[in-house]
Amino acid sequence: MGATPRELAREVTATEREHPHPLYVVWEITLRCDLGCKHCGSRAGPSRESELDTEQCLDVVAQLHELGVKEITLIGGEAYLREDWDVIAREITKRGMVCGITSGGRNLDAERVARAVDAGVRTISVSIDGLEATHDAQRGARGAFESAMASAERISNSPMRLATNTQINRLSMPELPALAGMLTELGTKAWQIQLTVPMGRGADRAKLLLQPFELLTLYPILVWIKEQRLDPAGISLFPGNNIGYFGPYESALRFRGDTGAHWGGCPAGKWSLGLEADGKIKACPSLPSTAYTGGLVREARIADVIRTAPEITSIQNRGRDDLWGFCSSCYYAEVCKAGCTWTSHVLLGRPGNNPYCIHRATEHERLGVRERLERLAHAPGTPFDHGAFGLVVEPLPAIIGGPDVCGFPIDRVIGLDWREGTLWSAAEIEEILRQDERRGLPVLSH
């Protein structure tokens, strides 16, 4: 992770503003992975069939340079499991673009770190999704936390910039303050956070997801973490595109809080682009492949695809008339356009209505109600797949006792030191990560 699409968008030239094009690309160079994460949207593991070869990848780099891309982040699977990953990275930096890598850190040893430095990689972001027990359970491998920490230390001690990223879900939410304390000791320069959504293996585990009304608890905690732990340590907090929108926390969390800027709609296809290892071109790497693949690099030039493919251009052409549900009548509809396309689509089966919104949760609370996600269909079990959820609007329950975070007293959550380990029991972790039973509901076809 280097600059985010939002940072890059603030630095564009007048010509780029007049003729927008992707400045930031996230490129899956292989689906092969050495972990088995329970929330993995791509269901990474074995390599894809027909992944691009080295020559084809170098041509992609040349095309992205011609397009005016400023930064490329290499991901997987696990990018370093591809033998020529540093050849690709070196070509990116040779052409004057910034290269970063996002990694689970399972086998990011000293030799691979040295290869990254030699290739000119500027930033490596290590995924840390909780304290040791919850991280290992989510990542599907005992020792994954220890490996990630060791990898982070190697990066921190190298000329590269260490960043970290975290999935926010039922397991990690009570551990966020402790994680923030840990990151200040680790030497990270930036922390990117995003909500876990039901895609891939995450679609098989509804209990792992936060309910929309739980954002009312989450966002004040995020502001407290930023102001009390991250800002004093000089760590930048980067909310992912599904952290939002507007409401009382927008200025505190987004765009460093003091610029007067705000969420301006999904950047997919406008400032950002996603590529899959077999050459699929999407407006965003997270979007479901079936609905949002605009073309293949083996068959068309990237510049032509992003200009003409409706799977890509439709996102930026979205207007209020394309929204539905709460989002269609929202005060911020013209600017927000239902927030993150990926999140709304994998939750409700189509874009244009996004229940993961703090403004929306606040408005419902004001009316004495809340929204709850309820599963309607299961995912088929393929990379970048999803099921479907419906929304139940129900009265707010009576508050009994003090405020809590996923059932834990908030004072205990705020006071937790990362060395103490998780508040969850082993049985609770296992239950939250257990795959949902498939009986009684259909499987969504893609």
Buried (B, 14 or more C-beta within 10 A) or exposed (E): BBBBBBBBBEEBEEEBEEEBBBBBBBBBBBBBBBBBBBBBBBBBBEBBEEBBEEEEBBBBBEBBBEBBBBBBBBBBBBBBBBEBBBBBBBBBBEBEBBBBBBBBBBBBBEEBBEBBBEBBBBBBBBBBBBBBBBBBBBBBBEEBBEBBBBBBBBBBEBEBBBBBBBBBBBBBBBBBBBBBBBBBEBBBBBBBBBBBBBBBBBBBBBEBBBBBBBBBBBBBBBBBBBEEBBBEBEBBBBBBBBBBBBBEBBBBBBBBBEEEBBBBBBBBBBBBBBBBBBBBBBBBBBBBBBBBBBBBBEEBBBBEBBEEBEBBBBBBEBEBEBBBBBBBEBEBBEEBBBBBBBBBBBBBBEBBBBBBBBBBBBBBEEEEEBBBBEBBBBBBEBBBBBBBBEBEEEEEEEEEEEEBBBEBBBEEBBEBEBEEBBBBEEEBBEEBBEEBEEEEBEEBEE
